[in-house]
Amino acid sequence: MATLFGVVWGVLICSPIALRAHRRVAGARASILASEVGHMRRSAKPWKSLGPIGAVLGRLSRARSERRVLRIQIRELPLVLDLLALAVNAGCTPYRSLEIAIQWGPEQCAVAFRRVLGATAIGARLSDALGYMKDDALVLAPVAEVLIASEQLGTPAAQTLARLADEARADLRRRAEARARVLPVKLLFPLVFLVLPAFGLLTVVPALISALDHL
C-alpha cells in the first residue's frame, strides 16, 4: 500500500514537470519550423509570380546564394576551428563548445551550429544533429566528425581541431594564390577592349582629325 501511494504521489509530482518540458520542446520545434518555413517563403516569393521563368531564376538565385555561403564558410573555418579548439582545451563539452562558437564566432558557421543546437532542443541527440550538419554543410563536415567522435567516444578533440585549422589556413593560401594567378588573365578583357580603344580615341583620333583639317 505504501509503495502504491509513493508511485501515485511521484506521478502527481512529476506530471506538471513533464508537461512543462513537453510544452517547451513543442514550442522550440514550432519556432524552428516557423523560422525555416518563413525563410523558404521569403526566398521563393520574388520569383513565384513569374511562372516557369521565375522557377528557373529562383533555382539560379538559390545556387548563387549557396555558392556565396560556401565561400564565406571557407573563409570563416580557421577562426571557427580555433574557437572550438580553445573551448575544448578549456574543458568545455562539445555542446558548450558549439555555444561558444555561436556566441563569438563568425555568422555563417554560427547559422549551421544554431541548427544543430535547435535540433537538440526538439529531442535529437547531439551526434545525430552533427551528422545532419555534416550532410548539409560540406565545409563543416570535418568539424562534425571530430565533435561526433568526442561526444560518442570521448576522443580528445583539441589537437585534431588545431590541425584542421592549420590545414584550413593552408587551403585559404592556396586558393588566394590560385586567384592571383588567374587575375592577369581576367584583366586582359578590359585592357584589350576598353583601355586600348580609349587610349586610341584620346591620342590617335585627335591627331588624325587635326591632320585632316590641315589638308
SVG drawing of the C-alpha trace seen along z (x, -y; Angstrom):
<svg xmlns="http://www.w3.org/2000/svg" viewBox="-2 -73 52 75">
<polyline fill="none" stroke="black" stroke-width="0.4" points="0.0,0.0 2.8,-2.4 4.5,-1.5 1.4,-2.3 0.9,-5.5 4.5,-6.5 4.1,-5.7 0.9,-7.8 2.5,-10.6 5.5,-10.6 3.3,-10.6 1.4,-13.6 4.6,-15.5 6.3,-14.6 3.3,-15.2 3.5,-19.1 7.3,-18.9 6.9,-16.5 4.0,-18.6 6.1,-21.7 9.1,-20.1 6.8,-18.7 5.4,-22.2 8.9,-23.7 10.0,-21.1 6.9,-21.7 7.5,-25.4 11.1,-25.0 10.0,-22.7 7.3,-25.2 9.7,-28.1 12.4,-26.3 9.8,-25.1 8.3,-28.6 11.7,-30.1 12.6,-27.6 9.2,-28.0 9.4,-31.8 12.9,-31.8 11.7,-29.5 8.7,-31.6 10.7,-34.9 13.3,-33.4 10.7,-32.0 8.2,-34.9 10.0,-37.2 10.1,-34.6 6.8,-32.8 4.7,-35.3 6.9,-34.8 5.9,-31.2 8.4,-28.8 10.9,-31.6 10.6,-32.5 11.3,-28.9 14.5,-28.9 15.5,-32.2 14.7,-31.1 16.9,-28.0 19.8,-30.1 19.4,-32.6 19.5,-29.8 22.5,-28.2 24.3,-31.5 23.4,-32.1 24.7,-28.6 28.0,-29.3 28.3,-32.6 27.6,-30.9 30.2,-28.2 32.9,-30.8 32.1,-32.6 32.2,-29.4 35.6,-28.5 37.0,-31.9 35.4,-31.5 36.5,-27.9 40.0,-28.6 38.6,-31.0 35.8,-28.6 38.3,-25.7 40.4,-27.9 37.4,-28.8 36.3,-25.2 39.9,-24.1 40.2,-26.8 36.9,-25.8 37.7,-22.1 41.2,-22.9 39.3,-24.9 37.3,-21.7 34.1,-22.5 31.9,-19.7 31.1,-19.6 27.7,-21.1 29.2,-24.0 31.9,-24.5 29.3,-25.0 27.5,-27.5 30.8,-29.5 31.4,-29.3 27.9,-30.6 28.4,-33.5 31.9,-34.6 32.3,-33.0 31.6,-34.3 28.0,-34.4 27.6,-31.8 29.2,-29.0 27.2,-30.1 24.0,-29.6 24.9,-25.9 25.7,-25.5 22.4,-27.1 20.6,-24.5 22.5,-21.7 21.5,-23.1 18.0,-23.7 17.7,-20.0 18.9,-19.0 16.2,-21.3 13.5,-19.2 14.9,-15.9 17.7,-14.9 21.0,-13.7 23.9,-15.9 25.8,-13.3 22.7,-12.9 22.3,-16.7 26.0,-16.9 25.5,-14.2 22.8,-16.2 25.1,-19.2 27.8,-17.1 25.5,-16.2 24.2,-19.8 27.4,-21.9 30.2,-20.0 32.8,-22.6 31.9,-21.8 32.0,-18.1 35.5,-17.6 34.3,-19.7 31.2,-17.5 33.3,-14.3 35.7,-15.4 32.9,-16.5 30.9,-13.3 33.9,-11.2 34.4,-13.4 30.8,-13.1 30.4,-9.4 33.8,-8.0 35.4,-10.7 38.2,-11.2 40.4,-14.3 39.5,-16.8 41.7,-19.8 44.8,-18.7 42.7,-17.5 40.8,-20.8 44.1,-22.7 45.5,-20.6 42.3,-21.1 42.7,-24.9 46.3,-24.8 45.0,-22.8 42.2,-25.3 44.6,-28.2 46.9,-26.4 43.9,-25.8 43.0,-29.5 46.5,-30.4 46.4,-28.0 43.0,-29.5 44.4,-33.0 47.4,-32.1 45.2,-30.5 43.1,-33.7 46.2,-35.7 47.4,-33.6 44.1,-33.9 43.9,-37.7 46.2,-38.7 44.1,-36.6 40.9,-38.3 42.5,-41.7 43.1,-41.1 39.5,-41.7 39.2,-45.3 42.8,-46.0 42.2,-45.0 38.6,-46.0 38.3,-49.1 41.7,-50.7 43.4,-50.4 40.4,-51.7 40.0,-54.6 43.7,-55.3 43.4,-55.3 40.4,-57.6 42.2,-60.1 45.6,-60.1 45.3,-58.8 41.9,-60.2 42.6,-63.8 45.8,-63.7 44.0,-62.3 41.3,-64.9 43.9,-67.7 45.8,-66.3 42.6,-66.1 41.7,-69.7 45.1,-70.9 44.6,-69.1"/>
</svg>
